[in-house]
Amino acid sequence: MQYDSILIEPVLSEKSNVMREEGKFVFRVDPRAGKTQVMEAVRRMFEVHPVSCAIINVKGKPKRLRYRSGYTSSWKKAIVKLAKGEKIKAFEGA
């Protein structure tokens, strides 16, 4: 698996913005990726030193549209903690 295909997109929400101030960054990742692969992808793509990684499987939510019911897609997210004092410049707007 290529490192640039592991990280799909950053998760931008109020909760992830608060976590970013603590040095934790949240990404939507490939469902087949593991912790070590995610940490290596963050290290190579953003040139930072990740300390730890937590991976969470997010279940799809029930949705209804004009008498049809179903679920949104399930996905996988990773919370990556960086070494103290490091930041990802792409998130900071620089």
N, C-alpha and C positions, 0 to 999 in steps of 0.2 A: 504494500500500500504506500502510495506517495505521500510525503509529509504535507504537501500543499492541499491534498484532498481530504485530510483528516479533519481539519478545522473548516467547518462549513460557513459559519457566520458568528459574529459576537452577539450576545444577548443584551439588548439595551432596554432596561426597565428601571424603575425607581429603586428596587431592591439591589439590582446589580450595580447601580451607580453608588449606592452606600457601601457595597462590598469593595468597589474599586478604590475607595479612599483607605480601606484597610489593607490594600495590596493584593486583593483577590479579583481575578478576572474571569468572567463567565462566557463560555463558548458553546454553540451548538456543534456537535461533533458527529462523525460517521458512526452508525450503530455498531460497526464491527471493531472499532478502535478500543484499545485498552489504556490504562493509566500511563504506562511507560511510553506508549506511542504518542499520546497527547502531550505529555511533558516534553518529549523530544521534538515534536512539531512546533510547539511554542518556542522552545529554545532556538531552533534553527530559523524560524520565520521572523521572530521579533528580536533576536540576539539578546535575550535576557536569561536569567538563571532561575527556573522554577524550583520551588522547594517541595511542594506537595500538590496532589491532584485528587479531587473527589469527583466521582462519576455518578450521575443520577439518571435513571430511566424515567422519563416523563410520559405518563399515560395520556391517551387522547381523551378529549372532553366530549360529552354527548352534545349533539347539535340537532336542531330540527329546522327544516325549511319546507314550507308548504306541504305539510302532511307527510313528508318523508323524514325519517329519523336516521341518524347515523352517528359516526364518531369522527373527530379530527384525527389526524395521524399521530401516532406515538413517536417520540424522538428521544435522543440522548443528549444530555448536557454535561459539561465538565466545568468544575470550579478549580482554577489553577491559582495557587498562592506563589507569589514571587519572593525573591530574597529581599531583605529589608532595604528600603531606599530605591528600589528599581521600579520603573514604570514602563508601560508600553506606549510609545509616542503616538501611535495611530489613534489611541483612545483619547489622548490629551489634546488632539487637534493640531499637533505640530508636524 
